[in-house]
Amino acid sequence: MTTGTLVDSNVLLDIFTEDAVWLEWSSTALSAAAEDGPLVINPIVYAEVSVRFTRIEDLDDALAPEDFRRAPLPWTAGFLAGKAFLAYRRNRGTAPTPLPDLYIGAHAAVDDLALLTRDPSRYRTYFPRVQLRGPDS
């Protein structure tokens, strides 16, 4: 049993940008996750979503603490993310900056959180025990 759902930035950005392809799925999935327990964000998700906002006050309104629990990044998740990054490179991964995503997956694994993302395949490979909530989950 998980202790909440860590929300990936791509889901939040779909909603904030009213993405033509993903808005409906992301909105519905976020609502369903909220019904199951607390929604969680971490500093990486916060930073990735912040690019959509010009003022921190607007970002904080959009990610209101009463709606999204703010969780620190565990040190053990940093270690696990590093190991996943090493495996990613050994598997000939070529994305220029995969470490933030791997850290998000590691955080979900360490804190026993489900992970709501529209791109579960990248997490499934390196964090098979994380409960994924995605379009193909």
N, C-alpha and C positions, 0 to 999 in steps of 0.2 A: 504494500500500500504506500502510495506517495504522500508527501507532506504538502503538496501544492503543485502548481504548474509554472515552470519558467517559460516566459513568453519571448520568443525570438524576435529580433528587431524587424525581420521581414514581414511578420504578421502585423505589427504595429504600423509600419510604414505603409503597408497596403491600405490600412484604414485611414491614416492621416493624409495620404495622397489621393485617396479615392481611386485606387488603381482599377482600371477598367476590367482587367482579367481576374484579379484576386480579391477585390473588395468584398464580394458576397461571401466567398468561402472563409476569408479571414475573420469577418465580423461574426459569422455564425459559429465558427470554431472557438473564437475568443469567448463568446457568450456561454457556450457549452462548458468550456473549461472553468469559467467563473462559477457556474452552478455546482461544479464538483469540488471546489475548494479554493484556497487563496491563489491569486495570480501573483507571480513573482518576477521582478526584474533585477538585474545586477548592474554595476557600473559600465560594463561593456555594452549591454543593450541600451542603457541610458545614453551613452556616448554616440552609438550608431544612430539612434533615433534623433538626437539633438541636431543633426545636420539639416533637418527639415524645419527647424525653428530659428528665428532670429533673436528671440528673448528667452532667457532661462525661465522667467515667470510663466510664459506660455507653455513651455515644455512641462514644467511642474504642474500646471493645470491639466494638461493632456494626460499626464501620468500621475494623477493624484494619488497620494499615499493611502487614501482610504480605498482605492481601487487596486493599486499595485504595491505589494509589499516590497520594500527595497532590501535586498540581501547583499551582504558583503561577499567578496570572492574568497573562498577558503584557500588557504595555502596548499592543502592537499590537492585541490583542483588544479592549481598551477603545476604541480608535479605531474599529475595525470595528463594534463594538456600537453606538457612537454613530451611525454612518452608517446602520446597520440600523434604529435607533430613528427616525431622521429619515424614512427611507423608510416605516416603519410608520405614522407620524403622517400622512404625505402620502397614504397609502392609506386614511386615515380609520380607522385602528385605534383601538379604544375600550377595550381592557383597561386597568385603572387602573395596573398596574405591570408592563409587559412588559420593562423593561430587564434584570432578572436573567436571564430566559430568553434574551434576545438576547445577553447577555454569555456565557452558556453555549455558545450556538451559535457565537459568534465565537471562543471559546477552542478549540472543536473544529476550526474552520476553520484557525486560525493554527498550531496544534500538530499538524495532520494526524491528528486522532483521529476514529474513528467515534463516533457519538453514539447511545447506547441510551436511548430515550424511548418512552413510550406515546402521545405526542402529536407525531408527526413533521411534521404539516402546518405547524405554526407555524415550524419550522426550515427546511423545504423551500423556502419562499418567499424567505427572506432569505439562506440559505446553501446554494445549490444544489449546491455541490461537496462538501459534507460527506456522508460515507457514513452514512446513517441506518439504525438498527436499530429498527424499530417494528412494531406489529401489522399495518400495511398495507405494510410494506417488502418 
